[in-house]
Amino acid sequence: MITVNRFTLSNGLRVVHNHDSATAMVALDILYNVGSRDERPERTGMAHLFEHLMFGGSENVAEFDKALENAGGTNNAWTNSDYTNFYDIVPAHNAETAFWLESDRMKGLAFSDKALEVQRQVVCEEFKQVCLNQPYGDLQHYLNGLAYKEHPYRIPVIGKELSHIENVTQDEVRRFFYDHYAPNNAVISV
């Protein structure tokens, strides 16, 4: 029988835990309750941008990926209309490193101008590649608009317009982070 423990920390972070002694690895999955449905119509693509920005460093760690890789781990993320999900997989003896890295970026993203510019370019190129530079790449934009007239799902996860990400400001980025990337808006599964 599998035992799953569930509890909520004093800061509001919901925790789901299962111990599997058959593996020497630990998987952390942090699900933030934020997606494209939480964006303003005049500034879309923010949740997807943050999927990228969260790897751009925090107050104490310049490069999230490098620190996790140095601990023998790997990671990735995805975003949809409702959630943004980050996961880390590390050897069990380095689980504390993964916990610390995740808590550090949840507590304080670096917000450097360099990280914003790098990730803005990455996301803009992805938008061009997926939506503009292939036949029917913008089909989802039209379908979402037809299927959802008023609902937030009308906004494609990648963003409605390229200019929304091209013109995002550091203040908008900070506001979006502090509105959505907090312990009481997340679930961590271990």
Secondary structure, 3 states (H helix, E strand, C coil): CCCEEEEECCCCCEEEEECCCCCCEEEEEEEECCCHHHCECCECCHHHHHHHHCCCCECCCCCHHHHHHHCCCEEEEEECCCCEEEEEEEEHHHHHHHHHHHHHHHHCECCCHHHHHHHHHHHHHHHHHHHHCCCCCCHHHHHHHHHCCCCHHHCCCCCCCHHHHHCCCHHHHHHHHHHHCCHHHEEEEC
